[in-house]
Amino acid sequence: MKKLLLIIVSGLACANFYSQKLEFQECGTDELMRKHYERHPEQKAQDDAFNLELSKLIKSGKLSSTLNKNQVYEIPIVVHVVGDGSAIGTVNNKSDADIIAWVNYTNGVFSGSTTSGMSGTSAILPVKFVFAKVNPSCNPTNGINRINASHLPKYVSGGVNNDNTTNAVTASEITALGMWDTSKYYNIYVVKKLASNSGTLNGFAYYPGGSNDYSFMSTSASAVNAQTLAHEFGHALGLRHTHEGYSESTGACPTNTDCTLQGDLVCDTEPMKSLYHSSVPYTCQTGQVNPCTSQVYAGGERNVMAYTFCFRNLFTQGQSDRATAQLLQYRQSLINSPVASSTTPNNSSVLAATCTPTSMTNPGNFNIGITSVKFANINNYSANYKQASNNFYENFTGNYCSGISKTTIPSNTATVLTVAPGTSNPHIIKAYIDYNNDGQFNETTELVLNQSAISSGSVATASVTPPASAVTNTPLRMRVIGEFNGTAVTACYTPKYGQVEDYSVIITSQNLLATESVNKSSITQIIKDESFVQVKSDLKISAVHIYDASGRLLTSRTDIKSSEFRFPVNEKNSIITVTAVLENGKVINKKLKF
């Protein structure tokens, strides 16, 4: 998938263009795409393959019909305000109130809210930014992180410019001062000035699925009534500019013989040119004829993803569907991230020491590794290996607050383990549990999952029943490995392309009475009661986990200790999956339609 830097221009209202003189701004997307794909042809192939799959789904009608149009996905964000030494509240070091108002306005753009100047005909982009409440150190945060870059003279004088650092710094110099886990937070950097060889810029963002995943915004574009952040996050969801394929040199319109594979890859956006190159500059084109269709502009001139002098106030349903598909494919870790909640799980465990990888043999951005692990109460989403993060080994058994990584399982009942691979390339997935707690993993008796040829979109699963000899009531290490298919993998190998992740598991011993209760099967009901999920049992309920159709965790309660549990569900026309764990260790799963 692309990790292409997109350079974006402003989304100010028409009135703003008349009320103040603005510097003309251009986009270097085509040139940057060409250079990027020359360096990473495998990512061009991956991007083409994904677009081809989406094309097939769109043409068959399956894409739109399978998406839940009533679901809004919350995206935890951190806004890094990069100051130059100026006082908080000044133009180059905006106040918290200014940042909050800007993000709230952007949420209105996503939702088509009239309070954001959006028209009622806009489709909804089904995302909502929420400020993170927990930082990577597990401390409370308001989701605004202040970075003082006054010690960088080039930043103070010239801001950020990836093309020319004579009097500016690169974006990587800023991200090195602070970046939060991109699998849990969407990182937004607000900088004093942003530029390239094309001139002054308002922002840029990376497409999803690559090794870089964040957005930079100039402080001038980080304000209420500017749609640039919504435009940027559209790119972060895989949306193209509406003029994609337009030739500035010849003036030719985008080719549109197959709207699912050409232009902006969306069929209900009209093919168009960049309106920054119109014959009458600084003029909104509403009511004029689109030279690419020979018809009056049908809203493209006001699309959030357009280069236009009109007020950008429209998304189309095709854009919404495509963005949602990209979101569900590449951003499960964000939409399931627990950092938007102030309640953090306790994952601390003391485990027997064991081998841990200290390096990898072939680091690169091949998107190989692990993206989710589900095992009883464990429900953890993470990023596959990324060279910038160097995350070939992830130890989730200590002070980890961004997911549930510790669980209890019964000694004589099977528990399902589900592991999702990285976002591209076929994988071999292995998992081990150190049943005898000796700090070693036996390749025969402690290997609980071993599956090959697992690709993105599929998962590796196994039913895990601990042996009678397993140590009970003690935290044991569970190791999960995701590696490129065909690689020789052992529990203590050195990763070649992928990842090793560690979790903790406690096996509870059960007496004969509990065993008989399991065998006789308790009377348990999981039903829909109006807008509630209701779980009833003749035994006490230990835990309940509820997921929506996309796999997003709606609730995870591990402290119920009651024979009845109710949970309100707001999703409409959706399938809800409910997992109930009883006090005897029995696990019951049921799907309900709301």
N, C-alpha and C positions, 0 to 999 in steps of 0.2 A: 504494500500500500504506500502511497506517496508520503514522503516527508517534505513536501515542497513548500518553500516559503512563498506566500502570496502577499503581494503588496497592494494595499487597498486605499481607495480614495474616499473622500468625505461623503456623508449623507445629510447635509444640511438642507433646510427648507429653501424654496426658491427666494423667499423674501430675504434670506440671509445673504444670498449672492448679490442682490442688488444693494443691500445696506452696507456691505463692506467689500473691499477689494481683496480677492483671494488669489494666491499663486496657483497657476495651472499645474495640475498634478497628473503624472502618468503612471502606468503600471508596467512592471517588468516581468509579468507572469510568464509569457511565452518563452522569453530568453532563459529565465530561471528553470522552467520546465525542461527545456532542451538540455541545459547543462546537467540538471539533476538526473535525467534519464540516461545521459551519456555515462555518468558515474555509477548509476545503479540500474542497469538494464533489467535486473531481476525484479525490481519494484515496479517498473513499467509493465512487465509481464503480469505481475500480481494484480496491479490496478486494472489492466485490460480484462483479466479473467473475472474479476469481481463485477466490473461494469457489464460484461457479457451475461453474467448470471442475473443481474438486476434487469437487464434488457428482456431476457426470457420471461422473468416473473411479471414484468410490466405488460408485455404483449399478451400473456395468458390471462391477465386480470387477477392473478393470484397475489401480487404484491399488495395492492390496495385492500383486497378482501381479507387478508390475513392480519392487517394492522388494526390495533385497537384505537379507534379515533377518539375515544373519551379519556385516554390515559395521558397525563402530563408527567414527564420525567424530570425529577429534581436533579440538578447538577451542582454539587458542592464546589464553590469557587474560593480562591484566595486572590485578593487584589494586592499586588506588591506595588506600593507607591514609592518610586525611586526618586528620592530628593537630591538636590544639589547643594544642600546646606541652607536653603531658604526656610523660613519659619513655616510651621504647619498652618495651613489655611491660605497660603499664598498660591499663585498660579502654578508654580513648579513643585508644589508640595501640598496637594489638595487635602482639604479636611475630610474627616470621616463622614460628615453629613453630606458633603458633595459627592463622595464615592457612593454612598448608600442611595442617594437620589438618582444618580446615573444608572446604577444597576437596576433599581426599581423601574426606571423609565424603559430600560432595555427589555425587562420582563413584559412590559406593556406592549412593546413592539412584537415580541414573540406571540403574545396572546391576541393581537389584533385590537387591543384596547383603544377606544376612541379618545381616552385621556392622554394617549401618546401620539395623537394625531393620525392614528391608523383608521382606514376606512372600514366599514362593516363588511366589505366584500373580500377582505383579506383572509386567506386560509391561516389556520393557527399552526405555528411551529411548536410542536408539543414538548417544549422544554421550559424550565424555570430555573434561573440561577438562585441558589441559596448560599448565603455566607457560611463557611465552615465554622463550626463551634468548638472544634478540638484541633490543636495544631499537631505536627508530627511528634512533638515531645509529650503528647497526651495532656497538655495544659489547655485551659479555656482560651478561646480567641474570638474576636468579632469578625474574623475573616479578612481583616485588613492588616497587611504586614508592611512595615515601613523600613525601607532600605536606604541608608545614608551613603550616597556615592560621591560625597564631596571630596573624598580623597583621590578621585580620578579626575585630574585636570581636564582631560579631553572630553569627559562627560559633562563637566561643568560648562565648558565652552561650546561644545558642539553636539551633545546628546549621543544618539546611537545611529551608526551608519555602517552596515555590513560591507558596503562596496568601497568605501573610502574612509580610512581611519587616520588620515592626516590630522584631523581636528575633531575626532569622534571615537567612540569605543564600539566594539561589536556587541551584538546581543548576548553572545556567550559570556562576555566579560560581566554583564549584568546578571545573567542567570547563575553565574558562579557565586554571586553574593547571596543567593537565596533562591532555592527552588524546592517546593514541597512535592511529595510523592505524586507523580502525574497519574498513577492508577487510582488515587483517592481524591485528588483535588485538580480542578482545572485552573491553571496558573495564568493570571492576567497581569502584565507589567505595564504600569503607567509611567512614561518617561517624558522628560522636558521637551525633547525634539527627536524626530524620527526622519531619516532621510536615506536616499540611495543615489545612484548615478542618475536616476530619473528625476530627482528633485525631492522636495519636501513630501513626506508621507504622513498619512493619518494612522496607519496600523498595518499589521500583518498577522497571519495565523498559519498554522500547519494543518494539512489534511489529516484525518484520523488514520491510525494503524501504523504510523512510522515511528522512528526512534526519537524524534522531537515532537513535543506536543504542548504548545503554549501559545499565547497571543501577546503581542506588543501593541500598545496604543500610545499615541502622542497625547499629552495633557490637553491640547486644544480640542481634540476629538472626543475626550472623555467627559462628556457633559450631557445634561438633559437636552432633548431636542436634536441630538445627533444619533443617527442610526448605525454608526460605524461598528460598534461592538456587536450589534445584532448581525450585521453583514459579515464580520469576522468569524463569529461563531457559526454562521451558515457555512463558511468554508471549513471550519473545524468539524462539521457534520457532512462534509463531502460535496457541498453545493458549489457549482461553478458560477462564474459571472454569466449574466444573460447574453453577453456578446461573445461568448467563447467561440472561437473559430473565425471571428472577424479579422480581416487583413487590413492593418493600418496603412501598409505601403501601397496596396492596390485599391483599397476601399471596398473590396468584395465582401458581400454578406456571408454569414456562416452557411455552410452546406447543411441542408435539412431534409435529405431524402429518408433518413431513419432517425427520428427524433430521440430514440432511446440510446443511440450510440454516437450521435453527432451533436455539435453545438454544446449546449449546457446539459445535455442528456435528459432533459425534461420536456415532455411533449406539450404541456399547456402553458409554456412560456413562448412568446413569439420570437422568431429569429430576428436579431437586430444588431445594429452597429453600436459601438461605444458612442454615446451621445456627447462625450467630451470632444469628439471630433466632428460635431455637427457644423453645418454652414453658418448657423447663427449661434455663436457661443454664449453661454450664460443665460440661455433661454429655455424654459421648460417646453417640452415637445407635445404636451397634451393637446389633442385636437388636430395635430398635424399628421401627415401621411408617413407611415413607416416604409422607407424605400425597400426594405427586405420582404415586405408582404404586399405592397401597393394598397394597403388598407390603413385607415386611421389607427394610430397606436391603441392597442387594446389593454393597456395597463403595464406593458413592459417598461415604459418610460418612468413608471413609479415603483418598479420592483426593488425590493431591498438589496438584491444582488446585482443591480444595474449600476453602470456609470452614467449618471444623469444629473441634470440641473433641476430636476423636479424634486419635490418632497417624496422621499422613498417610503411608501406606506403599504406595500403589498408583498405577500408571499402567495404562491399558487398551491393548489392541493398536490400537484405533482412534485413540487419542491418539498412540501411537507412529508409526503410519502418517502421520497428518496432520502431525506434527512433522517427520518425515523428508522429506515432500514439500515443506514450507516450507524446510527446510534446503537441499535440492538446488536449489530455485528461487531462493533469495535469498542463500545464504551459501556459494556456491562459492569466493569469495575467502578465506573463513576456513578452510574444510576443505582448501584447497590452499596455505595460507600457509606459507612456509618458515621463519617466525620461531621455530617450535618446535624447529628444528635449530640446533646451534651452528656448523654449517658454512655460511658465507655465500658466495654467488657473487660473482665479480669482474666487475662490469659497467662499469668505468671505461673511457671512450673520449674521445679528443680529436677533435672534429668541426669541420667548417667552420661558421663562424657563419652564422646564418640568421634570418629573421623569427620572432618568438615573440609570441603574444597577451599583452597586458597588461591586458585587461579583457574583460567580456562585456556584451552589450547588454540581455539580459533575464534576469538571475539569478533563479532560483526553484528549488523542489524538485519538478522534473518527472521525475526519475530518467532523464535523458537523458545519453548519453555512451558510454563503453567499459567493459566489465566483464572482458574477457579478450582477450589477443592470443597466438596460437600461430604460430610461424614457425621451422621447424627447431628449434634449441635454445631459442629464446625461448618461455617459458611463464610469462606474467605475468597475474595476476588483480589487479584494482583496483576501486575504487568509482566508480560513475558520478558525475556532477556533484552535489555537495551544497552548498547555500548556506553552511552552517556551516563547511565546509572550504574553500570558495572554490577548488576544485580544477579550474578550467576548463582549466588547462594543467599537464601532468605531464611532467617531464623525467626519463626513466629512464636517461639515458646517463651519468650521473655517479656520485656516491657513493650508489648504491642497492643495498640488501642484502636487500630483501624479495621478490625474484622474479628470474627469469632474463630479462634484457632485452638481451642481446648475443648475436649468433650469427654463424656462418660458413655461407655457402651456395655451391654450385658455380656456375661461370660459364656452363655450357652444359647444365644440367639443371634441370627445373622443381622448385620447392619450394612446397609448399602453405601459403598464408597464411589463417588463420582468425581472425575477429574477432567477438566476441559484443557485442551492444548493451547499453544500459542496461535496467533492469528493467521499464520501462513506456514506452508510446508508440512509434509506428513511427519508424524511423531511416533516415537516409542514412549509409552508411559509405564512407569514402574512405581510401586509403593511397597514399603516395608514397615512392619511394627516390631520393635525390639521386645518380643514377648517375655524373654527371660531377664530383661533389664541388665544385661552385661555390657552394654555399650557397643555391641557389635551386631551386625545384621547378617543372619544366616541366609544364604542365597536360595535355600530350599525350604526351610521350615518357617522363615519369617517374611518371605515374599508373598504379599497379599494381592497384588495387582500386577499383571504383566501383559500388555496389549500393544500391538504394532499397527502401523498404517492408520493412525488416528489423525484426522485433518480438522481444520477449523470448521465449526458447524456441527461436529460430532463430539462425543465424549467417550472416555474409557470408564467402565463400571465393573464393580466386583462386589459380591456378597461376602462379607468378612465375619467369620465365626471364630473367636479365639480358641486355641487348643486348651485342653483341660490343664495342661502344665503351665499356662500363662500366669505371670505374677499379677495379682489382683490388688485393687485399692491403692495403687501406686502410679504416679504419672510415668508413662512410657513414651519413648520417642517414636513418632511416625514420620517416615521420610518419603517424600513424593518427588519423582524425577520426570522431567519432560525433556526429551532429546530428539535430535534429527533421526528419522527412521533409518535403521540399518547400523547405527552406531552401537558399539559394544558398551553396554551399560551395566555397572554393578553398583552396589550401595555406596561404595567408597571411591568411585571413579572420579577422574578430573573432567568436569564438563567440557565438551567440545564446542557445541553451539548453543546449548540450552541451559537448564536451571535445575537446582536442587532446593527443595523447601522442606522445613521441619515443623512438625506440629506435635501436640501432646495429647495422649489418650489414657484414660483411666478405665480399667476393666473392673466391673463390680461383680463380686461373687453373689450367687443366688442360692437360697436354701431350697429344700425339696418342695416346700409348700408353694414358693414362688414359681418353681418349675412346673408343678402341677397346674397352677393357675394359668400359666402360659399355654400349656398343652390343652387345657379345657377351654381356653379362649374366653376372655372376659367379654362382657356385653358393653360394647362401646358404639356410640352413634356420633357421626360427623354430618351435620345437616345444615342446610340454608334456612335461616329463620328471618324472613323479610330481608333486611339489609345487613344481617349479622351472620357470621359463622358461629355455629354452636357445637361444642364438643361435650358429650355426656358419657360417663362411664361408671361402672360399679366399683372400679378401682380409682385411686387418686391419679390425677394427671400430673406428670412431672414437667413436661414441656410441650409447647405447641409452636410450630413454624409454619407461616403462611406465605405463599409466593403468588405473584400474578403470572399472567400468561407468558411474559418475557423472562421469567425466572427471577424477577426482582423481589427481594425479601420485604414483605409488608410488615411483619412482626415476628419476633423471636422471643418467646417467654420461657424462661427456664426456672421460674420460681412459683409455679402455680399451686401445687400441693392441694388441689381441690378436685372434686369429682365432676365439676362443671366449669366450662370456660366459654366466654362470648367475646367476639371481636367484630367491630363494625367494618364493613367493606364498602367503599365508595365507588369502586370500579363498576361500570355498567357494560353489559354485553361482553363479559370477559370470563375466562376460565380461571378459577382459583384453585391452587393445589394446597392441601392442608396435610401436615404431618404431625401426628400426636404421639408422644412418648409416654407410656404409662409407668407407674411406679415399679412394676415388675420387669421393666425393660422392653416390653412389647412395643413395636413401632407400627402405627396404622397410618396409611396414606389414603387420601380420597380427593377427587377432583369435583368441584362444584361450579355450576354455571350461574353467573349473576347478570 
